[in-house]
Amino acid sequence: MFVDRVTIEAQAGKGGDGAISFLRESGKPKGGPDGGDGGDGGSVILHVSPARMTLQDIGHRRHYRAPPGQNGRGKNMAGRGGRDLVITVPPGTLVFDDEAGALVADLTDPGTDFVLCRGGRGGRGNTSFANALNQVPRVATRGEPGQRGKFRFELKLIAEVGIVGLPNAGKSTFLSRVSRATPKIAAYPFTTLHPHLGVATELGVGRELVLADIPGLIEGASQGKGLGDDFLRHVERTRVLLHLVDGTSTGEPDSGGPAPLDAYRTIRAELAAYGDGALAHKPEVVALNKVDALAPDEAEARARALSAAIERPVLLVSGVSGHGTRQVLETLRATVDAQPPAPPEDSSVLPP
């Protein structure tokens, strides 16, 4: 099950209280104070791991509480600190304060640890208050409470290329052809119900491409029709779009879909309608798919017609036979390499 949004409540552990104690041993009538400090409470920590692909495991629980620190004891024994509670999240996880709506963290780098809620500091035992003027302190401090909050997690898949197109444009077939991804493939619309990631290795070591197959859009998706445009957030982090158009559709009732130009314009309109319209300005590679079902001359003619209408090159490809996949990947790799490095997104962190 693909889960890309969850809301949880997290609370770090309270610090243990400091102890008030005095040494009581035979032969040491003036043993003095020996109350130990309390242990620090455990923190709630987010760990970014590429082994996680969704937020499903986090969504099984609503409340995450780290254990508290132990109280200090006599004989200057400090309390044991509470163990940190580690929550593993996939790369691309954004964390928001659910009440304020502010971005708390943008977790993109595998191996990163982020303290979501810091554990409370342990209290001081009376030993630490002893001095020349107060040799018998009868005071200790309580442990501090741990931080707590309600947080909303959102996942934006991290991929270099986002594959977009109408339902049944052949996006999943293409992804399965160029990578080891195994999305569901069938001859009916909306077979893909959630995004899939795949790594294309055909170009060789150091030139791999990470591609994300986004569920098909239809006209009106920005108003919630079909699957809506909810999954388009996973395209926001991509560097380049691969726009697949079904080359076998002609717009006739028995062709199974709109003509290539109409299909292309439908997707472009939905990209422009999403958010602030930034998706429509991403670099785009257009490919006419399913050309294995067309005669070579007919495929070339349809590609030329589409290219003339949209005023950009149109590649020929078949996810079934593999025709043209190498050229498409080479074009995508060159387009990605030509883009300037993406600027880091603004983020804030909870106060220490």
C-alpha positions as CSV (number, residue, x, y, z in Angstrom):
1,M,0.0,0.0,0.0
2,F,1.4,3.4,-1.0
3,V,1.0,6.0,1.8
4,D,2.4,9.5,1.2
5,R,0.6,11.5,3.9
6,V,0.3,10.8,7.7
7,T,-0.2,12.8,10.8
8,I,1.3,11.8,14.1
9,E,1.7,13.2,17.7
10,A,5.2,12.9,19.0
11,Q,6.4,13.5,22.6
12,A,10.0,13.3,23.9
13,G,10.7,11.9,27.3
14,K,10.7,13.9,30.5
15,G,14.0,14.4,32.3
16,G,14.5,12.5,35.5
17,D,14.3,14.4,38.8
18,G,17.5,15.2,40.8
19,A,17.8,13.5,44.2
20,I,18.1,14.9,47.7
21,S,20.2,12.5,49.6
22,F,22.9,12.6,52.3
23,L,25.7,10.1,52.9
24,R,24.9,7.8,55.8
25,E,27.8,5.5,56.6
26,S,29.3,4.4,59.9
27,G,32.4,6.5,60.7
28,K,31.4,9.3,58.4
29,P,29.1,11.6,60.5
30,K,29.6,14.4,58.1
31,G,29.4,12.6,54.9
32,G,27.6,15.4,53.1
33,P,25.2,15.5,50.2
34,D,25.2,12.7,47.7
35,G,22.1,13.1,45.6
36,G,22.6,12.3,41.9
37,D,21.3,14.1,38.8
38,G,18.3,12.8,36.8
39,G,18.9,11.3,33.4
40,D,17.9,13.2,30.2
41,G,14.6,12.1,28.6
42,G,14.8,10.3,25.2
43,S,14.3,12.3,22.1
44,V,12.1,11.5,19.0
45,I,14.5,11.3,16.0
46,L,13.7,11.0,12.3
47,H,16.2,8.8,10.4
48,V,16.2,9.0,6.6
49,S,16.7,5.6,4.9
50,P,16.4,4.7,1.2
51,A,15.1,1.3,2.4
52,R,11.8,3.0,3.0
53,M,9.6,4.0,0.0
54,T,6.4,5.1,1.7
55,L,5.1,6.4,5.0
56,Q,3.0,3.3,5.5
57,D,5.0,2.0,8.5
58,I,4.7,5.4,10.3
59,G,0.9,5.5,9.7
60,H,0.3,2.4,11.8
61,R,0.7,4.4,14.9
62,R,-0.7,7.8,15.9
63,H,1.3,8.5,19.1
64,Y,5.0,8.3,19.4
65,R,6.5,8.7,22.9
66,A,10.1,8.4,23.9
67,P,10.8,7.0,27.4
68,P,11.7,9.4,30.3
69,G,15.0,9.6,32.1
70,Q,15.3,7.9,35.4
71,N,15.5,9.9,38.7
72,G,18.8,10.4,40.4
73,R,19.6,8.4,43.5
74,G,21.8,8.5,46.6
75,K,25.5,7.8,46.5
76,N,25.8,10.2,43.6
77,M,24.1,7.8,41.3
78,A,22.8,9.6,38.2
79,G,19.6,8.4,36.6
80,R,19.8,6.6,33.3
81,G,18.9,8.6,30.3
82,G,15.8,7.6,28.3
83,R,16.4,5.8,25.0
84,D,15.8,7.8,21.9
85,L,12.8,6.8,19.8
86,V,13.9,6.6,16.1
87,I,11.4,6.8,13.3
88,T,12.6,5.8,9.9
89,V,11.3,7.8,6.9
90,P,12.0,7.7,3.2
91,P,14.0,10.3,1.4
92,G,11.8,13.2,0.2
93,T,9.8,13.4,3.4
94,L,8.6,16.9,4.4
95,V,7.6,17.4,8.0
96,F,5.1,20.2,8.9
97,D,3.9,21.5,12.3
98,D,0.2,20.5,11.9
99,E,-1.1,23.4,13.9
100,A,1.0,26.2,12.5
101,G,1.4,24.7,9.1
102,A,5.1,25.7,9.1
103,L,7.7,23.5,7.4
104,V,9.8,21.8,10.2
105,A,12.2,19.7,8.1
106,D,12.8,18.7,4.5
107,L,14.6,15.4,4.6
108,T,16.2,14.4,1.3
109,D,19.6,13.0,2.1
110,P,19.8,9.3,3.1
111,G,21.5,8.7,6.4
112,T,20.4,12.1,7.9
113,D,19.1,12.2,11.5
114,F,16.8,15.0,12.6
115,V,15.6,15.6,16.1
116,L,11.9,16.1,15.9
117,C,11.3,16.4,19.6
118,R,14.2,16.9,22.0
119,G,14.1,15.1,25.4
120,G,13.9,17.0,28.6
121,R,17.1,17.7,30.5
122,G,17.5,15.8,33.8
123,G,17.2,17.7,37.1
124,R,20.2,18.4,39.3
125,G,20.7,16.5,42.5
126,N,21.6,18.3,45.7
127,T,25.3,17.3,45.3
128,S,25.7,19.9,42.6
129,F,24.4,22.7,44.8
130,A,27.0,22.1,47.6
131,N,29.5,24.9,48.0
132,A,31.5,26.6,50.8
133,L,28.5,28.6,52.0
134,N,25.9,25.9,51.7
135,Q,27.5,22.6,52.6
136,V,24.2,20.8,53.3
137,P,21.9,21.8,50.5
138,R,18.4,20.5,50.8
139,V,17.4,21.3,47.3
140,A,17.2,19.6,43.9
141,T,15.5,20.4,40.7
142,R,12.9,18.5,38.7
143,G,13.6,17.2,35.2
144,E,12.4,19.3,32.3
145,P,9.5,18.1,30.2
146,G,10.3,16.8,26.7
147,Q,9.2,18.7,23.6
148,R,5.9,17.6,22.0
149,G,3.8,18.4,19.0
150,K,1.5,17.2,16.3
151,F,3.2,16.8,12.9
152,R,2.1,16.2,9.3
153,F,4.4,14.1,7.1
154,E,4.2,14.4,3.3
155,L,6.3,12.4,0.9
156,K,7.6,13.8,-2.4
157,L,9.4,11.1,-4.3
158,I,12.9,12.1,-5.4
159,A,13.5,11.3,-9.0
160,E,15.3,12.9,-11.9
161,V,12.6,12.2,-14.4
162,G,8.8,12.3,-13.9
163,I,6.8,10.2,-16.5
164,V,3.4,11.9,-17.2
165,G,0.7,11.1,-19.7
166,L,-3.0,10.1,-20.0
167,P,-4.2,6.8,-18.6
168,N,-3.0,3.9,-20.8
169,A,-0.3,6.0,-22.4
170,G,2.1,3.2,-21.6
171,K,4.0,4.8,-18.7
172,S,4.2,1.7,-16.6
173,T,5.2,-0.4,-19.5
174,F,8.0,2.0,-20.4
175,L,9.2,2.0,-16.8
176,S,9.2,-1.7,-16.6
177,R,11.1,-1.9,-19.9
178,V,14.0,0.4,-18.9
179,S,14.3,-0.5,-15.2
180,R,13.6,-3.4,-12.7
181,A,10.4,-1.7,-11.4
182,T,7.3,-3.9,-11.5
183,P,4.3,-1.7,-11.7
184,K,1.0,-3.3,-12.5
185,I,0.3,-3.3,-16.2
186,A,-3.1,-3.9,-17.8
187,A,-5.2,-2.8,-20.8
188,Y,-7.6,-0.5,-18.9
189,P,-7.3,3.1,-17.5
190,F,-6.0,3.8,-14.0
191,T,-4.1,0.6,-13.7
192,T,-1.5,2.5,-11.8
193,L,-2.9,3.8,-8.6
194,H,0.2,5.2,-7.0
195,P,3.7,6.3,-8.1
196,H,6.5,3.9,-8.8
197,L,10.2,4.5,-8.9
198,G,12.6,2.8,-11.2
199,V,16.4,3.1,-11.9
200,A,17.4,2.9,-15.6
201,T,20.9,1.4,-15.8
202,E,21.0,0.9,-19.6
203,L,23.3,3.9,-20.1
204,G,26.0,2.5,-17.9
205,V,27.6,3.2,-14.5
206,G,27.5,6.8,-13.5
207,R,24.8,7.6,-16.0
208,E,21.8,6.0,-14.3
209,L,18.4,7.7,-14.3
210,V,15.9,7.6,-11.5
211,L,12.4,7.7,-13.0
212,A,9.0,8.1,-11.3
213,D,5.8,6.8,-13.0
214,I,3.0,9.1,-12.1
215,P,-0.6,7.8,-12.2
216,G,-2.5,9.0,-15.3
217,L,-4.2,12.3,-15.5
218,I,-7.4,13.2,-17.3
219,E,-9.0,16.5,-18.2
220,G,-10.3,18.1,-15.0
221,A,-7.9,16.3,-12.7
222,S,-7.0,19.6,-11.1
223,Q,-10.7,19.8,-10.0
224,G,-10.5,16.3,-8.6
225,K,-11.7,14.2,-11.5
226,G,-10.3,10.7,-12.0
227,L,-7.5,10.2,-9.5
228,G,-7.2,14.0,-9.3
229,D,-3.8,15.7,-9.3
230,D,-2.8,14.7,-5.8
231,F,0.1,12.6,-7.1
232,L,1.6,15.5,-9.1
233,R,3.4,16.6,-5.9
234,H,5.8,13.8,-6.6
235,V,6.8,15.5,-9.9
236,E,7.7,18.7,-8.1
237,R,11.2,17.5,-7.2
238,T,11.9,16.0,-10.7
239,R,14.4,17.8,-13.0
240,V,12.8,16.8,-16.3
241,L,9.4,15.5,-17.5
242,L,9.0,12.6,-19.9
243,H,5.6,13.1,-21.6
244,L,4.4,9.9,-23.2
245,V,1.6,10.2,-25.8
246,D,-0.3,7.1,-27.1
247,G,0.6,7.0,-30.8
248,T,-2.2,4.5,-31.6
249,S,-5.1,6.8,-30.6
250,T,-6.7,8.9,-33.2
251,G,-9.7,10.4,-31.4
252,E,-12.1,8.1,-33.2
253,P,-14.6,6.3,-30.9
254,D,-13.0,2.9,-31.5
255,S,-9.4,4.1,-31.1
256,G,-9.4,4.0,-27.4
257,G,-8.4,7.6,-26.7
258,P,-7.9,11.2,-28.0
259,A,-5.7,12.1,-30.9
260,P,-2.0,12.7,-29.9
261,L,-2.3,16.5,-30.0
262,D,-5.4,16.6,-27.9
263,A,-3.8,14.1,-25.4
264,Y,-0.7,16.3,-25.2
265,R,-2.7,19.5,-24.6
266,T,-4.8,17.9,-21.9
267,I,-1.8,17.0,-19.8
268,R,-0.1,20.3,-20.4
269,A,-3.3,22.1,-19.2
270,E,-3.4,20.0,-16.0
271,L,0.3,20.7,-15.3
272,A,-0.3,24.4,-15.7
273,A,-3.4,24.2,-13.4
274,Y,-1.5,22.5,-10.6
275,G,-0.2,24.7,-7.8
276,D,1.5,27.8,-9.1
277,G,1.9,26.4,-12.5
278,A,5.7,25.7,-12.1
279,L,5.3,22.1,-13.4
280,A,4.4,23.4,-16.8
281,H,7.8,25.2,-17.0
282,K,9.9,22.1,-16.4
283,P,12.1,20.8,-19.3
284,E,10.1,18.2,-21.2
285,V,10.9,15.3,-23.5
286,V,8.0,14.2,-25.6
287,A,7.7,10.7,-27.0
288,L,5.1,9.0,-29.1
289,N,4.6,5.6,-27.5
290,K,3.3,2.2,-28.8
291,V,4.8,2.6,-32.2
292,D,5.3,-1.2,-32.3
293,A,1.5,-1.3,-33.2
294,L,2.0,1.1,-36.2
295,A,3.6,0.8,-39.6
296,P,7.0,2.7,-39.6
297,D,5.8,5.3,-42.1
298,E,2.6,5.9,-40.2
299,A,4.5,6.3,-36.9
300,E,6.9,8.8,-38.5
301,A,4.0,10.8,-40.0
302,R,2.2,11.0,-36.7
303,A,5.3,12.1,-34.9
304,R,6.0,14.8,-37.5
305,A,2.5,16.1,-37.2
306,L,2.6,16.3,-33.4
307,S,6.1,17.9,-33.5
308,A,4.9,20.6,-35.9
309,A,1.9,21.4,-33.8
310,I,3.8,21.6,-30.5
311,E,6.9,23.1,-32.0
312,R,9.3,20.7,-30.3
313,P,11.0,17.3,-31.2
314,V,8.9,14.1,-30.7
315,L,10.7,10.8,-30.3
316,L,9.4,7.4,-31.2
317,V,9.4,4.7,-28.6
318,S,7.8,1.4,-27.7
319,G,7.7,0.2,-24.1
320,V,6.6,-3.3,-25.4
321,S,9.3,-3.9,-28.0
322,G,12.0,-1.6,-26.6
323,H,12.2,0.4,-29.8
324,G,13.7,3.8,-29.2
325,T,14.1,3.4,-25.5
326,R,17.9,4.0,-25.7
327,Q,17.4,7.2,-27.6
328,V,14.8,8.4,-25.1
329,L,17.1,7.7,-22.1
330,E,20.0,9.4,-23.8
331,T,17.9,12.5,-24.4
332,L,16.6,12.5,-20.9
333,R,20.2,12.1,-19.5
334,A,21.5,15.0,-21.6
335,T,18.5,17.1,-20.6
336,V,19.0,16.4,-16.9
337,D,22.7,17.1,-17.1
338,A,22.0,20.5,-18.8
339,Q,19.9,21.7,-15.9
340,P,21.5,23.9,-13.2
341,P,21.7,22.4,-9.7
342,A,18.3,22.6,-7.9
343,P,18.4,25.2,-5.1
344,P,17.7,23.8,-1.6
345,E,14.2,24.3,-0.5
346,D,13.6,26.7,2.5
347,S,13.2,24.8,5.7
348,S,13.1,25.5,9.4
349,V,13.9,23.4,12.4
350,L,12.4,23.2,15.9
351,P,14.4,25.2,18.5
352,P,17.0,23.2,20.3
